[in-house]
Amino acid sequence: MKSSHITPEFQRIGFEDFVREGRPACTHRAYESAVFYAQNFERLRDSEQNSMALLGPPGTGKTRLLIAVANALLARGIGVHYFPWVEGSNDLRDAVHDSGESMKRLRDALKTVDVLYIDDLFKGRKEPTQFQLEFLFDVVNFRSLNHRPILVSSERDIDGLCDVDEGIGSRIYERCRDFTVIMHLTAQEKDRGMILNYRLAQKEV
């Protein structure tokens, strides 16, 4: 757990804590997909589609569900490295001026851990630098070629990820295809005034 880089607050998150009552259909699909993935990980890990992506607006439970997956895997002795994109990409920007050894250690850790969880991929006002994209492509490509699972949450859908970098986005889609949930409201849910962002929905109550 210590080497996972998951914060103490996140370490307490499990599927039993996830509120589904009154939530839109996509939230139920995401929950069911995450539970199935966690429960069947040992069977899925060597398959072509051994990864999972939850994509959509903030406040929809993407991070909580994938952290619950990560915690369930860690409890079974499966290594997970949590890499929040905003903080991690800032570290990469700083590491350009750091020693090559620290960069190599991070790159190797992200490549070789059993499961890599990239949270809020490509979030932020600034576009990723060429160095950040090359670093991430190296990691994602290595993991794709070696069938190493990735968990991804992002506010961008697959097309949005590919708009930033097609090589990264297409490889994520290739591995996550069977376990990708796009968080969005149906037309009927919109007509009923349902709110996708759970934090804002609580405010309305």
Residue pairs with C-beta under 8 A, 6 or more apart in sequence:
1 11
1 74
3 79
3 81
4 70
4 74
4 79
4 80
4 81
4 82
5 81
5 82
5 83
6 67
6 70
6 71
6 74
6 80
6 82
10 67
10 71
10 82
11 71
13 64
13 67
13 68
13 71
14 68
14 71
14 72
15 31
15 34
15 35
15 38
15 65
15 68
15 72
17 64
17 68
18 31
18 61
18 64
18 65
18 68
19 198
20 27
20 28
20 31
22 201
23 61
23 198
24 185
24 186
24 189
24 194
24 196
25 186
25 189
26 56
26 60
26 181
26 182
26 183
26 184
26 185
26 196
27 60
27 61
27 183
27 198
29 181
30 54
30 60
30 61
30 62
30 65
30 181
30 183
31 61
31 65
33 52
33 179
33 181
34 52
34 54
34 65
34 66
34 68
34 69
37 44
37 52
37 69
37 179
38 68
38 69
38 72
38 73
39 72
41 73
41 78
41 149
44 50
44 149
45 114
45 147
45 149
46 147
47 147
48 147
48 174
48 175
49 174
49 175
49 176
49 177
49 178
49 179
50 147
50 149
50 175
51 149
51 150
51 151
51 152
51 172
51 175
51 176
51 179
52 66
52 69
52 149
52 151
52 152
52 176
52 179
52 180
53 151
53 152
53 153
53 154
53 158
53 172
53 173
53 176
53 179
53 180
53 181
54 60
54 61
54 62
54 65
54 66
54 152
54 153
54 180
54 181
54 183
55 62
55 152
55 153
55 154
55 155
55 156
55 157
55 158
55 161
55 180
55 181
55 182
55 183
56 62
56 155
56 157
56 182
56 183
56 184
56 196
57 155
57 183
57 196
57 197
58 155
58 197
59 196
59 197
59 198
59 199
59 200
60 183
60 196
60 197
60 198
61 183
61 198
62 153
62 154
62 183
63 119
63 120
63 153
66 117
66 119
66 151
66 153
67 82
67 117
69 151
70 80
70 82
70 115
70 117
70 151
73 80
73 114
73 115
74 80
78 114
78 115
79 113
79 114
79 115
80 113
80 114
80 115
80 116
80 117
81 109
81 110
81 113
81 115
81 116
81 117
82 117
82 119
83 110
83 116
83 117
83 118
83 119
84 119
84 120
85 118
85 119
85 120
85 121
85 122
85 123
85 124
86 120
86 123
86 124
88 118
89 124
89 128
89 132
91 106
92 131
92 132
92 135
93 129
93 131
93 132
95 102
95 103
95 106
96 131
107 135
107 138
107 139
110 116
110 139
111 138
111 139
111 142
111 143
111 148
112 148
113 148
114 148
114 149
115 148
115 149
115 150
115 151
116 139
116 143
116 148
116 149
116 150
116 151
117 150
117 151
117 152
118 150
118 151
118 152
118 153
119 153
120 153
120 154
120 155
121 152
121 153
121 154
121 156
121 161
122 128
122 154
122 155
122 156
122 160
122 161
122 164
123 154
123 155
127 164
128 136
128 164
128 165
133 164
133 165
133 168
136 165
136 168
137 165
137 167
137 168
140 150
140 168
140 171
140 172
141 167
141 171
142 148
143 149
143 150
143 175
144 171
144 174
144 175
149 175
150 172
150 175
150 176
152 172
152 176
154 160
154 161
156 163
156 164
157 182
158 169
158 172
158 173
158 180
159 169
160 169
161 168
161 169
161 172
161 173
162 168
162 169
162 170
162 173
163 169
173 180
183 196
184 196
185 194
185 196
194 201
195 201
195 204
